[in-house]
Amino acid sequence: MKTAFTLLALTLVAGTAIAASVGQPAPAFAATDASGKPVSLADFKGRTVVLEWVNPECPYVRKHYDSANMQATQKAATAKGVVWLAVNSTHAGHVDFKQPVEMTAWTRQQGAVPTATLMDGAGKIGRAYGARTTPHMYVIDATGTLVYAGGIDDRPSANPADVKSAKNLVNAALADVLAGKPVAQAQTRPYGCSVKYADG
């Protein structure tokens, strides 16, 4: 029997990706990470996966890294066995583009602990998931179903001070998933900088 990981590939119709939907199988993908290693969603079959869209030059991304909020969220998740994949969909012609070695250095400098950082300069993964902002967050459960899509929290600002009073929506979604419950807030509004797609 086909699994959720193989049911939905990166489908392109007339050049446009069919974006993922909460409650449906998460789109399959394969990419190269910043260290040059091939990574696919199928590698993590049976595990909970978080996808984080990242652009180090975005002030909203910096909000969550400068405050150590993103790192703390990553560490709490991975300590529970969750796979965390950061995805950089910035295209090579954009001023914000970083080479893989630069992404690796930035990630290390930030003290971040993603399982891997995927380089998606062609935007295939981003378009398959409908990623619009950095950050834009997704949670995939152990059955391969997309169960959360939206913001990291409920305070849509670039001010690091707002992190303290915000509800971390990714933590809340993961708590529900790991407890075997439906995600209470399965879809929220993402906020941040636009993803720098080649034709965006």
N, C-alpha and C positions, 0 to 999 in steps of 0.2 A: 504494500500500500504506500502511496506517495505521502511524504511528510509535508508539513507546512513550509519547510525550507525549500522544497523543490516545486511546490505548486505555483509559485509566483516569481518569475524571473524579472530581469530588467526589461520590461516590455516597452517597445517604442512604436507608437502609431503616428504616422505622418510627422516624425521627428520630435514628438512630444511624449515624455514619459507619463505613464499612468501612475499618479501619485498613490502612495499607500493610504489605507483607511484603517482607523482604529476598529478593532474587532475582526479584522481580516488577516490572512497570513502576511507576514512581513516580507517585502520583496527580497529575493535572494540577491546577493552581490559577491563579487570577488574584486579585490584591489591589492595594491602593493602598499605596505606600510612604510613609514619614514626610514626604517632600517633596511628596506629593500626586500622584505619578506612577504610572500604572498599570503593574503588573509581572505577568508570567505566566511559568510555568515554560517554556512554549513559546518564549519570547523567547530562551532559552539552549539551544535544540536543538543537539546536537552538541558540547556542552561539559560538563565535569564541574562539578557543583553541590554545595555544602555548605549544609545548613540548620542553623541554630543557634537553638534556642528561648531567649529572653532575657527577663529581668525584672530591671531595675536594682536593685530593692529586696531581691532574694534574696541571702542571705549566700553561697550557693554560687556564684552569678554573680559577686558581688563578689570572691570568692576568685580567680577566674580573670582578672578585670579589674584588681584592685588589684595582682596579681603580674605583670601584663602578659602572662600566658600566652595569654589569648584573642587579644589583639592580635597577638602574635608568630605564633600559629597562622594567623590571618587573613592577615597579611602574607606569610608563607611560601607559603600557598596561592594567593593572588591574583597573586603574582609569577610563578607557574607557569601563569597563565591560568585558574585555577579561579574560578568564580563563587561568591561567599559571600553568602547571604541570611540575615540575622538576622530572626527572626519573633517578634513580641510578641503573644501570645494572651490577655493579661490583659483581662478584660472591664471595661467603663466604670464599673460600679458598685463595683469593688473599690478599696480604699485604695491598692493598688500601681499602679493605672492611671496611665499618663502620656499626655498629649496628644501628637500627632505632633511639635509644636514642642519639647516637653520631651525626647522621645526623640532628636531631632536634636541638641539641645544636649548631652545626656548622652553620646551617641556621640562627638561632637566633643571634649568634655572628656576622655574616656577615651583619645583618640588611636586609636580603633578605625577599621578600614577595611573594613567590609562593603561589598559591591557595592550593597546596598540594605537598608533595614530595613522589613519589611512589617508593617503594622498589621492584626492579625487578631482584633479584639475580639469578633467573633461566634464565634470558635473553629473556623471551618470548616476551615482548613488544619491546625490542631493536631489536630483530631479525625480528619481524613483520614489523617494520619500516625501517629496514636496517641501523640502527644507527651504525656508524663506529667510531665516535670520541667524545671526551668530550672537548668542547661542540659540539653537533650536534643539529640543531634547525629545528622545523617543525611548520607550521601554518595550522590549519584546520578551514575552514570557517563555517558559521552558517548552511549550508546545509549538513555538514559532509564530505565535499570534502577536500582532502589534496591539498593546494594551494601554499605552499612553503616548500622547503627542502634544507638545506645547512648550511652555516656558519652564525655566528652572525654578522660578518662584512667582509670587503674585505682586511684586513691586517693580513695575516696568520703568526703571530709571537706570542711569549710568552712575549713580552715586553709591560708592561702596558702603556708606553709612546706613543705607537702606536695608542691607542684608540682615542686620540684627532684628529688625521688626517684620521681616518677610516670612511667609510660609514657604518652605522648600517643597515644591510640588513633586520633584523627582523622588525625594526621600519618602514622601507620603505614598506615591505610587508603588515604590519598591516595597514598602512595608505591607501594603495590601497584597501585592503579588506573592511575596515570600510567606505570607500568612495563609495563602490559598484563597484569598477573597477577591471579588471583582474590584477593580480600581474605582474608588469613589469619584474622583475627578479624572476621567479618562482623556479628556481633551480640553486644553486651555489655550489662551492666546499667547503665542510666542512673541518675544520682543527682542530688539537688538538691531544691529546693522544688517543691511541686506546681504545675502550671500552673493559673492562676486563671481557670478557665472560669466562665461565667455560672451554671451549675447544678452546679458542682463543690463 
